[in-house]
Amino acid sequence: MNAQYYAAMVKDAAPKSKFAANCLRAFLIGGGICTVGQGILELFRLWGWDEDSAKTMTSVAMIFLGVLLTSLGVYDKLAKRAGAGTLVPITGFANAMSAPAIEFKTEGFITGTGAKLFVIAGPVLVYGTVGSVVYGTILWILHLFGITLF
């Protein structure tokens, strides 16, 4: 068996990608989640909250909804249909934080929930923090030489 024959076999056996449909579904469901968030923000504004408090409470409400839907098993079903559409909004982060903790709760608070809480989100937090420190240091050094980017 040569490399060309093997490549042809792999191409024939691989499932066909539904790239356009997947992108459209991710866009619509992710946009729907963001629309729900915008609706919640408008409700807080309607109830008389100031702008900053309304935005903060919207984030809290969306995180709560993400964790609630994750614990009920709804968010995972939605994610299977939406793909990346459920990763981008704040609810995706809430899902990433809560899913391992919920899955391992039977092992106890320390070795289960506590140990697994940052399994998925931990690297994001670590590299996000490190990246911001590196970026801030570069900006600080440039500022020392009188170079401002913003």
C-alpha positions as CSV (number, residue, x, y, z in Angstrom):
1,M,0.0,0.0,0.0
2,N,1.5,3.3,-1.0
3,A,0.9,6.8,0.5
4,Q,-1.4,7.9,-2.3
5,Y,-3.6,4.9,-2.1
6,Y,-3.8,5.2,1.7
7,A,-4.7,8.9,1.5
8,A,-7.5,8.1,-1.0
9,M,-8.9,5.4,1.4
10,V,-8.8,7.9,4.3
11,K,-10.6,10.5,2.2
12,D,-13.3,8.0,1.2
13,A,-13.8,6.8,4.8
14,A,-13.9,10.2,6.5
15,P,-17.3,11.7,7.1
16,K,-18.1,14.6,4.9
17,S,-17.9,18.0,6.6
18,K,-21.0,20.1,6.9
19,F,-18.9,23.3,7.4
20,A,-21.5,25.8,6.2
21,A,-24.3,24.3,8.2
22,N,-22.1,24.0,11.3
23,C,-21.0,27.7,11.0
24,L,-24.6,28.9,10.5
25,R,-25.9,26.9,13.5
26,A,-23.1,28.1,15.7
27,F,-23.8,31.7,14.6
28,L,-27.5,31.4,15.2
29,I,-27.3,29.7,18.6
30,G,-24.4,31.8,19.8
31,G,-26.2,34.9,18.6
32,G,-29.4,33.7,20.4
33,I,-27.5,33.3,23.6
34,C,-26.1,36.8,23.2
35,T,-29.6,38.1,22.4
36,V,-30.9,36.6,25.7
37,G,-28.1,38.4,27.4
38,Q,-29.1,41.7,25.8
39,G,-32.7,41.1,26.8
40,I,-31.7,40.6,30.4
41,L,-29.6,43.8,30.2
42,E,-32.6,45.7,28.9
43,L,-34.7,44.3,31.7
44,F,-32.3,45.5,34.3
45,R,-32.3,48.9,32.7
46,L,-36.1,48.9,32.6
47,W,-36.2,48.1,36.3
48,G,-34.1,51.3,36.9
49,W,-30.6,49.9,37.5
50,D,-27.7,52.2,36.5
51,E,-25.6,51.2,33.5
52,D,-22.7,49.6,35.4
53,S,-24.9,47.7,37.8
54,A,-27.1,46.4,35.0
55,K,-24.1,45.1,33.1
56,T,-22.7,43.4,36.2
57,M,-26.0,41.8,37.0
58,T,-26.4,40.7,33.4
59,S,-23.1,38.9,33.6
60,V,-24.2,37.3,36.9
61,A,-27.5,36.2,35.4
62,M,-25.9,34.7,32.3
63,I,-23.4,32.8,34.5
64,F,-26.2,31.6,36.6
65,L,-28.2,30.4,33.6
66,G,-25.1,28.7,32.2
67,V,-24.5,26.8,35.4
68,L,-28.2,26.0,35.8
69,L,-28.5,24.6,32.2
70,T,-25.3,22.7,32.7
71,S,-26.5,21.1,35.9
72,L,-29.8,20.1,34.2
73,G,-28.0,18.6,31.3
74,V,-29.5,21.0,28.8
75,Y,-26.3,23.0,28.0
76,D,-24.4,19.9,26.8
77,K,-27.3,19.0,24.4
78,L,-27.3,22.5,23.1
79,A,-23.6,22.5,22.6
80,K,-23.8,19.3,20.6
81,R,-26.0,21.1,18.1
82,A,-24.4,24.5,18.3
83,G,-20.7,23.6,18.4
84,A,-18.6,26.7,18.9
85,G,-21.7,28.9,19.2
86,T,-22.0,27.9,22.9
87,L,-18.3,28.4,23.7
88,V,-17.9,32.1,23.0
89,P,-20.6,33.7,25.3
90,I,-20.1,34.0,29.0
91,T,-22.4,31.0,29.5
92,G,-19.7,28.8,27.8
93,F,-17.2,29.8,30.4
94,A,-19.7,29.0,33.1
95,N,-20.3,25.6,31.5
96,A,-16.6,24.9,31.3
97,M,-16.2,25.8,35.0
98,S,-19.2,23.9,36.3
99,A,-19.4,20.8,34.2
100,P,-16.3,19.0,35.7
101,A,-17.3,20.1,39.2
102,I,-20.8,18.7,38.7
103,E,-19.5,15.5,37.1
104,F,-17.1,14.7,40.0
105,K,-19.3,15.9,42.9
106,T,-19.8,12.3,44.1
107,E,-16.1,12.1,45.0
108,G,-16.5,14.8,47.6
109,F,-16.0,18.5,48.0
110,I,-12.2,18.4,48.1
111,T,-11.1,15.5,45.8
112,G,-14.2,15.8,43.5
113,T,-15.6,19.3,43.1
114,G,-12.6,21.3,44.4
115,A,-10.0,19.3,42.4
116,K,-11.9,19.3,39.2
117,L,-13.3,22.8,39.2
118,F,-10.5,24.3,37.1
119,V,-9.7,21.3,34.9
120,I,-11.0,23.0,31.7
121,A,-10.9,26.6,32.7
122,G,-7.6,26.5,34.6
123,P,-5.4,26.7,31.5
124,V,-7.5,29.5,30.1
125,L,-7.1,31.5,33.3
126,V,-3.4,30.8,33.6
127,Y,-2.4,31.6,30.0
128,G,-4.8,34.6,30.0
129,T,-3.2,36.0,33.1
130,V,0.4,35.3,31.8
131,G,-0.5,36.8,28.4
132,S,-1.9,40.0,30.0
133,V,1.3,40.3,32.2
134,V,3.5,39.9,29.2
135,Y,1.5,42.3,27.1
136,G,1.4,44.9,30.0
137,T,5.2,44.6,30.5
138,I,5.8,45.2,26.8
139,L,3.5,48.3,26.9
140,W,5.2,49.5,30.0
141,I,8.7,49.2,28.4
142,L,7.5,51.0,25.3
143,H,6.0,53.7,27.4
144,L,9.4,54.2,29.1
145,F,10.9,55.0,25.7
146,G,8.1,57.4,25.0
147,I,6.2,55.1,22.6
148,T,2.4,55.0,23.1
149,L,0.2,52.7,21.2
150,F,-3.1,53.8,22.6
